[in-house]
């Protein structure tokens, strides 16, 4: 039976893996190093997704939030995070079963994150079986990142896929914007860092509450 979709691109944070604890720990360490107050882990939930520099900017006290200071804090946080990206990280329930089912159906699987590339790869290597994903890609300096659609198109060219045959699964408005601008099917997940209402307003065409529900779309 021919499948409707032959590829799935997954966001990482809040979609495949709960990484909030490690993100909070590294950013708090960077903030404390420069004399700024630390935040509760839950306060980062609405701030993640745009990359480490934006996260640093949003985490600074309003009176200290400048591009220069955010860049300094982000650089420190990136180093801390690259050293310890797996202290608290855990895969969401039934994600491994979903990935195994997709591989069995010969569906191409991709991880696309705005997290720096090195920790993104470390997390996938540390929490998933080898070969679980055809491509794992985080933010690389000088290259476009989500929501720029070209970061998706580059991957699709590598895997010989077309946007109309690819599901983009994510938990945030950034993911939905990326999916829509690149021509993929925007699938929201309800277990991540944003509310269902937020991702619906951002353009999600369908929401799943359990990872294995994705298989029904194929």
C-alpha positions as CSV (number, residue, x, y, z in Angstrom):
1,X,0.0,0.0,0.0
2,X,1.4,3.4,-1.0
3,X,1.7,5.8,1.9
4,X,0.4,9.3,1.7
5,X,3.5,10.6,3.5
6,X,7.0,9.3,2.9
7,X,8.9,11.5,5.4
8,X,8.5,13.0,8.9
9,X,10.5,15.9,10.2
10,X,10.5,16.2,13.9
11,X,11.3,19.1,16.1
12,X,13.5,18.0,19.0
13,X,12.8,20.0,22.2
14,X,9.2,19.4,23.5
15,X,8.4,17.0,20.6
16,X,10.8,14.1,20.9
17,X,12.6,14.8,24.1
18,X,11.8,16.8,27.3
19,X,15.0,18.9,27.5
20,X,13.7,21.8,29.6
21,X,15.7,20.8,32.7
22,X,19.0,20.9,31.0
23,X,18.2,24.1,29.1
24,X,17.2,25.8,32.4
25,X,20.3,24.5,34.2
26,X,22.7,25.8,31.5
27,X,21.0,29.2,31.0
28,X,20.8,29.7,34.8
29,X,24.5,28.9,35.1
30,X,25.3,31.5,32.5
31,X,23.0,34.1,34.1
32,X,24.5,33.5,37.5
33,X,28.0,33.8,36.1
34,X,27.3,37.3,35.0
35,X,25.4,38.4,38.1
36,X,21.8,38.1,36.8
37,X,19.0,36.3,38.6
38,X,18.2,32.7,37.8
39,X,14.8,31.6,36.6
40,X,12.6,28.7,37.6
41,X,12.7,25.9,35.0
42,X,9.1,26.3,34.1
43,X,9.7,30.0,33.2
44,X,11.7,28.8,30.2
45,X,8.8,26.8,28.7
46,X,7.5,29.8,26.7
47,X,10.9,31.2,25.9
48,X,12.5,28.2,24.1
49,X,12.4,27.5,20.4
50,X,14.0,30.4,18.7
51,X,17.6,29.5,19.4
52,X,20.0,30.1,22.3
53,X,20.6,33.9,21.7
54,X,16.9,34.7,21.7
55,X,16.5,32.5,24.8
56,X,19.2,34.5,26.6
57,X,17.6,37.8,25.6
58,X,14.3,36.7,26.9
59,X,15.8,35.4,30.1
60,X,17.6,38.6,31.0
61,X,16.0,41.2,33.3
62,X,14.3,43.8,31.0
63,X,16.7,46.6,32.1
64,X,19.7,44.4,31.1
65,X,18.3,42.9,27.9
66,X,20.5,44.1,25.0
67,X,21.9,42.3,22.0
68,X,25.4,42.5,23.3
69,X,24.6,41.1,26.7
70,X,22.4,38.4,25.3
71,X,25.2,37.3,22.9
72,X,27.6,37.0,25.9
73,X,25.1,35.0,28.0
74,X,24.2,32.8,25.1
75,X,27.8,32.0,24.4
76,X,28.3,30.9,28.0
77,X,25.1,28.9,28.0
78,X,25.9,27.1,24.8
79,X,29.2,25.9,26.2
80,X,27.6,24.7,29.4
81,X,24.8,23.0,27.5
82,X,27.2,21.3,25.1
83,X,29.0,19.8,28.1
84,X,25.9,18.5,29.8
85,X,22.9,18.1,27.5
86,X,21.7,14.8,29.0
87,X,21.5,15.3,32.7
88,X,17.7,15.6,32.9
89,X,16.7,14.9,29.3
90,X,14.1,12.2,28.7
91,X,12.4,10.8,25.7
92,X,8.6,11.3,25.7
93,X,6.5,8.1,26.2
94,X,5.9,6.1,23.0
95,X,8.3,8.1,20.9
96,X,10.7,5.1,20.5
97,X,7.8,3.0,19.4
98,X,6.7,5.6,16.8
99,X,10.2,5.9,15.4
100,X,10.5,2.1,15.1
101,X,7.2,1.9,13.3
102,X,8.1,4.6,10.9
103,X,11.4,2.9,10.1
104,X,9.6,-0.4,9.5
105,X,7.3,1.4,7.0
106,X,10.5,2.9,5.3
107,X,9.4,6.4,6.1
108,X,12.3,8.8,6.2
109,X,12.8,10.4,9.6
110,X,14.5,13.7,10.4
111,X,15.3,15.8,13.4
112,X,15.4,19.6,12.8
113,X,16.2,21.8,15.8
114,X,17.2,25.4,16.5
115,X,19.3,23.9,19.3
116,X,23.1,24.1,18.4
117,X,24.1,21.2,16.2
118,X,26.6,19.5,18.6
119,X,24.2,19.1,21.6
120,X,21.3,18.2,19.3
121,X,23.4,15.3,17.9
122,X,24.6,14.3,21.4
123,X,21.0,14.1,22.7
124,X,19.8,11.9,19.8
125,X,22.9,9.7,20.0
126,X,22.5,9.4,23.8
127,X,18.7,8.6,23.8
128,X,17.9,6.8,20.6
129,X,19.2,3.7,18.9
130,X,21.7,4.2,16.1
131,X,20.0,4.7,12.7
132,X,16.8,6.0,14.2
133,X,16.9,9.1,12.1
134,X,18.1,9.6,8.5
135,X,19.3,13.2,9.3
136,X,19.8,15.0,12.6
137,X,20.4,18.8,12.2
138,X,20.7,21.6,14.7
139,X,21.6,25.2,14.3
140,X,24.9,25.7,12.4
141,X,26.4,29.2,12.3
142,X,25.9,30.9,9.0
143,X,23.1,28.6,7.9
144,X,19.4,29.3,7.9
145,X,17.3,28.0,10.8
146,X,13.6,27.6,11.6
147,X,11.3,29.2,10.6
148,X,13.3,29.8,7.3
149,X,11.9,27.2,4.9
150,X,15.2,26.7,3.2
151,X,16.5,24.7,6.1
152,X,13.7,22.2,5.4
153,X,14.2,22.3,1.6
154,X,17.8,21.5,1.9
155,X,16.9,18.3,3.9
156,X,14.2,17.3,1.4
157,X,16.7,17.6,-1.5
158,X,19.1,15.3,0.4
159,X,16.4,12.7,1.0
160,X,14.8,13.1,-2.4
161,X,11.4,14.1,-0.9
162,X,8.8,16.7,-1.8
163,X,7.1,19.0,0.7
164,X,3.6,17.6,-0.1
165,X,4.7,14.2,1.1
166,X,6.3,15.2,4.4
167,X,4.8,15.7,7.8
168,X,6.4,18.4,10.0
169,X,5.7,17.5,13.7
170,X,6.4,20.1,16.4
171,X,5.1,21.6,19.6
172,X,5.5,25.3,18.9
173,X,4.5,28.2,16.7
174,X,8.0,28.2,15.2
175,X,7.5,24.7,13.9
176,X,4.1,25.4,12.4
177,X,5.4,28.5,10.7
178,X,8.3,26.5,9.3
179,X,6.0,23.7,8.1
180,X,3.6,26.1,6.4
181,X,6.3,28.2,4.7
182,X,8.1,25.1,3.4
183,X,4.9,23.4,2.1
184,X,4.9,20.4,4.6
185,X,1.9,19.2,6.6
186,X,1.9,21.1,9.9
187,X,1.2,18.6,12.7
188,X,1.1,19.8,16.3
189,X,1.8,17.7,19.4
190,X,0.0,18.4,22.6
191,X,2.6,17.2,25.1
192,X,5.3,19.8,24.5
193,X,6.1,23.3,25.7
194,X,3.3,25.3,24.1
195,X,-0.5,25.1,24.5
196,X,-2.7,23.5,22.0
197,X,-4.4,26.8,21.4
198,X,-1.0,28.4,20.5
199,X,-0.1,25.8,17.9
200,X,-3.6,25.8,16.4
201,X,-3.5,29.6,16.0
202,X,-0.1,29.2,14.4
203,X,-1.5,27.0,11.7
204,X,-1.5,23.4,12.8
205,X,-3.8,21.3,10.6
206,X,-4.0,18.5,13.1
207,X,-3.1,17.9,16.8
208,X,-2.1,14.6,18.2
209,X,-2.1,13.8,22.0
210,X,-0.2,10.5,21.6
211,X,2.8,9.9,19.4
212,X,1.4,6.7,17.8
213,X,-1.6,8.7,16.5
214,X,0.8,10.0,13.8
215,X,0.7,6.6,12.1
216,X,-2.9,7.1,11.3
217,X,-2.0,10.1,9.1
218,X,0.2,7.9,6.9
